[in-house]
Amino acid sequence: MLKFIGIIPARYASTRFPGKPLAMLGDRSMIERVYRRVAAVLPEVAVATDDERIVRAVEAFGGKVVMTSDAHRSGTDRCREAYHLLGSDADVVINIQGDEPFIAPSQIQALMDCFEDKEVQIASLARPFDSARGYDALADPNTPKVVMDNRLNALYFSRSVIPYVRGKEKAEWPASVQFYTHVGLYGYRADVLDRLSQLPQTPLELAESLEQLRWLQSGYGIRMALTTEPTIGIDTPADLAAALEYLKTIEE
């Protein structure tokens, strides 16, 4: 039976929202809410951070935390260091964003299920785009899109709208094809995670500023699981305000 560990990368420094992991959502910090959601599914969970304030906050609510380098290029690199510092023998590492306080247990489970296929090296999530939201929402470059083959292996991720719909006005695109947006939750086999951290950046990654394109361009496969669960990633104080409103609806 495969053994899993959940690692939550959490940086204090953020251009748009410094101290984001410690922002309060109701009576709990954002990082505590993420941690508790993950711990409901995975028996082993740890926060990986480069800041003592986050270390103290996680220890205060009884969570496991490990101090990592402040020089990492990505959450993936931070996960790799944390995995080794923890002395984990897990077969698969699940990387959960520290700013996703409403991550659903079913989404984590969907990633875990991907690894029942021994061919799967990396797994992530895709969400069917709701055509009622319209083209402008689809075209938002902050919402990466993904196209997949018939086995749900990712073919490409882009900040542009993919696929292109020939012969139709852009306003008609969302209703013409089922588009999929990417949910930034990842799972990696532990040996693959070690290799990913050694890869040089690639032209596609640099062009789109999407780390997963480095893996695809370097020949690694990414199996996508589908989810319809809503998530609210928090990048700015305005996002936090929206998350507080959402919290009221699920806790009433």
N, C-alpha and C positions, 0 to 999 in steps of 0.2 A: 504494500500500500504506500502511495506517495505521501511524503511529509511536506507540509507547507509552512511557510513563515510569512507574516505580513509586516512590511517595513514602510513607515510613513516618513518620508523626507520632509523636514520642516526648517526653513530658514527664517531668521528674524528680519534680515535686511530685505527690503522690497522697495523698488522705486516708486510704485504706485500706492503701496500700503505697508509701511514699516510696522513691524510687530504684529503682522496679521495672524500668526498662529495663536497669539494670546488674546486676540479680540474676543470680547464676551458675546455669546449668543444666549440670551436669557441668563440662566444661573450657572452656565458652564462656558469655559473657553472653547474656541473653535477646535483646537487640537484635542481637547478631551472628548468632544463630541465625535470627532473622526475616530479616535482610538476606541471608544466604546462600541461604535458601529462595527469596526473591524473585529474586535475581540468577541463579538457575538457569533462570529463565523469561524475564526481561526484561533486555534489553541495557543499559538505563539505569535506575539505582536510586539513591535518595538518602534519607537520614534528615533529617527536619525537626524541630528541637528548639529549646528556649528555655534550655538549660542547658549551660554550658561543660564540665561533667563528661561529659555524653553526647557532646559534640563530640570531646573527647579520646579517649574510648573507641572511637568509630567510626573516627577517624583511625588509632588504634593497630592496628586489624585491617585497615586499607587500604580502608575504605569511604568513600563520598562523603557529606558532611554539610553542611547549611546551617543557620545560626543565624536563627531567626525570632522574631517578637514574642512576649512573654509575655502579651499581652492577648487572644489569640484565644478565641472562644467554643467552638470545635469543631475537630476534626481536619480537617474540610473547609476551614475558613478557613486553617488552617496549611498545608495542601496548596497552596492557591491562592497564598499568599505565596511558598512555596518554589519553585513552578513558575516564577514570574516572576524570583525572585532567581537561579535557575539559568540563566536565559536559554533555557529549553527551547523547542523548536519541535514537541514531541510533539502529536499530535492528540488523544490520550486519556491521562488521568491515572488510574492505579490507586492507590487509597488502601488501604494495608495496615496493620492495627492493629499497633502496636509490642509488644503483649502476646500475640501469636499465634505462638509459636515453632514450632508444628507445622503451619502453613499448608501445604497441599498444592499443588505445582505445577499439578495438574489443576484446582484451584479458581481459580487466577489465570488459567489458560488459558480456563476456562469464561466468565469475565468478558470477556476479550478477544474471544472468539468472538461475544458479544452484539452487538458494534459492527460486525459484518459487515452488519447491518441498519441502513441509513442513518437510519431513524426513531428509533433508540435514542439517548436523551439521557443517561441514567444507567442503570447496571446494578448489580445486587447478587446475593446468593446466598440460597437457601432450602434447608432440609434437611427431608425427610419425617420426621415425628415417629414414633418407634418406639412403637407402642401398648403394648408390654410394659412400658414405663416407668411407665405408669399416670397417672391424672388429676393427682395432686399435682405430678408433674414437669412436666406440661403447663401447669398453672396458675401455675407459678413466674413472678412478675412480672419477674424478672431475665432471663427468656428470652422476648423478643418473638416474637409470632406474626405471620404474614402470610397474607392471602388474595389470590388472583390470578385473572385472567381466563383464557380459553382460550389466549391467546397468551403467557401467563406475565408479563403486565404486572401490577404490584402494584395492588391495589384499596385495601388498607388494612393498616396495621401496628398492633398493639396489645399492651400488656402483659397484657390480659385474654385469655381463651380465645375465639378466633374461628375458625370460626363457632359460634354457639350451636346446640346440638342439642336440638331440641324433642321432648318426649315420652319422654325417656330419663333415667335417673339419671346423675349426673355420672361415676360410676365406669364407666359403659358408653360414655361419649363417645369415648375414644381408639380403641376398636375399631369405632365406628360411622361415622366420617368420617376421611379422610386429612387430618390437620393438618400444617402446615408451620411450622417455626421459622426465624427470620431469622439469618443469619450476617453479621456486620458488616464485610463487605468491599465496597468500592465502586469503580466506574469511572465517570468523567465525561468527556464531550467537553470539551476545554479551554475553548471559548467558553461552554459551559453552566456550567462551574465558576466562571468569572468572575461570571456572573449570579447563581448560587446564593448567593455570599458577600454579595450586596447585598440579599438578601431579608430583610424583617423577620420576627421570630418570629410564629407563628400560634397561634390558640387551641388547635388540636389538638395541636401540638407542646408547648405549655406544659402541657396537661392530662396528656399521657402521658410527657413528657420523652423524646421520640423525634424527633431532628432530621429524619429522612426524611419525617415528616409535614408539615413546613414546605414541602418540595418538592412533595409531592402536593397539598397544599391551595392552593399557588400555581400549579398547573396543569402541573407537569413530570411526565413519565412515568418510571417505574422498571421496567426489564425485569429479571426474575429468571431466573437460571440455577439448575438444581438440582444439589445435591451430596449424596453420602452419605458423604464422607470425614469422619473424626472430627477435631475441633479442640479444643484446650484453651486457652481464654482465661484469662489469669492476672490476677486482680484483688486477691488477698490472699496473704499468706504461706502460708496453708493450700493455696491453689491451686498454689503453687509446689511444695509438697511432693508433691502429686498428680502434677504434671508431671514431677518427678524420678523418680517410680515408673514413669510411662509411658515416660520416656526409656530406662530400663533394659530395657524390653521390646522396644524397636525397635533398640537398639544391641547387644543380646546376639547 
